[in-house]
Amino acid sequence: MKLLSHTAVLLQKELQAEFRSHELLTTASIFILIVIVLFSFTFDPTSGESKQFGPGLLWLAFLFSASLMLQPSFLKEKTNDTLSALRLAVADPFAIFLAKLCANTIFLLITELLLLLVFGVFFNVSVISAFPKLALVFFLGSLGVSTTGTALSAVSSQARMREVLLPILLLPLLVPVLIPSAEATRALFEPEHALRWDWLGILIAFDLVFLTALWLFGEYLLEE
Amino acid sequence: MAKTGVYTLLVCLLMGMSAYAAFYIAPTEVTMGLVQRIFYLHAPSGMTSLAAFLVSFVGSVLYLLTRKPKWDWLAVSSAEVGVAFCTVVLLTGPIWAHPAWGVWWAWDARLTSTLVLWLLYVAFLILRTMMEDDGRRAVVSAFFGVFAFLDVPLVYGSIWWWRTQHPQPVVFTSAALDPTMRKVFYLSWLSLMCLMALLIRQRYELESSREELRVLEQELEAR
């Protein structure tokens, strides 16, 4: 119970810090927008082509932006040396991870939903009718990205060349998120809006495996 | 020292035997011909690299739980050896694929997942070079080692589901594999596993000598 109340307080802190500055959300949204615009030059953005390539490109853009967005998650604690204070404040260090990964999931979802609408307009793909199902896919995908990304942000914040290191560590690890998310999104762009439970199953498995691993081993990352 | 020498000789002998068996004893495959003989290096290397990564995972977990430096040495030694075997798989794959499939590289399930596996463990080795403090390096890389290994079945599963045009594993499942071929395959695997053990041992010794040197240097400075 203590874990949840501590997490809630820390989550509030994370959200407040971001919603006061809007730094992360603005830069990430613009970054994804740039990537989507650049993608339009690499293939003919007609409706058929968009449905075929769009989901993959969209998820690739999200993963790239996530590898940038998750960078400051632990780095900002490092620069202000607030990590030890956080460790002292909570009983279970997992609360720090849980709060950060919830905040990151929320940030990722906000940028993704914004950009999904832009993508629908630019590439002439109907996203509104399948929206509730899309939201489920995006939630499961983003949870996987932020679970591994938050943990690896704690890893890379302790290393040299951390800006390059995080994408190198994170992106190969996210292959089992990229494929199912892109495939499930593609199925939802089809007229039937079919929810592909086989792909969602892999996403759920990924989320559960890494949440458990983080719960078991995460505290070692926060040692001084 | 003597023990290592004898073991090295044994491994060399075993490697020589399996090379001889792969070239002269195993029958020539009907459709692919001589090039199929690369199978006796390609497939066992893949399995050996997985075994090395498993050892690395065990080392990482035990390091996190016990904090004994020897487990960190084991984890890094076996990850390096695993990457070496994985590289052999990725190099011999295209050599075999070109005559057999007509292309150097196909984005099929097993090839792609092996490449992702290779990338994951190369990232693991890069991470280790980016950490200055020995203790932190061990903890952080052990953590990443656990994550990387947990990712392996998910990578295989998702890519498998996604596309498969690679031949299904014939060694364990089907009776279609010629019995002689199977024996040669197991001999090659055995010799590569022994080679893996030798390499990990040597790399581990190197790591332990480094630690010894570090301690001696510290003592010297303190005087």
Interface residues (C-beta under 8 A of the other chain):
Chain A: T148 A151 L152 V155 Q158 A159 R160 M161 R162 L165 I168 L169 P172 L173 V175 P176 I179 P180 E183 D198 W199 I202 A205 F206 V209 F210 A213 F217 Y220 L221 E223
Chain B: L64 V116 L119 L120 A123 I126 L127 M130 M131 E132 R136 V139 V140 A142 F143 F144 V146 F147 A148 L150 D151 L154 V155 G157 S158 I159 W161 W162
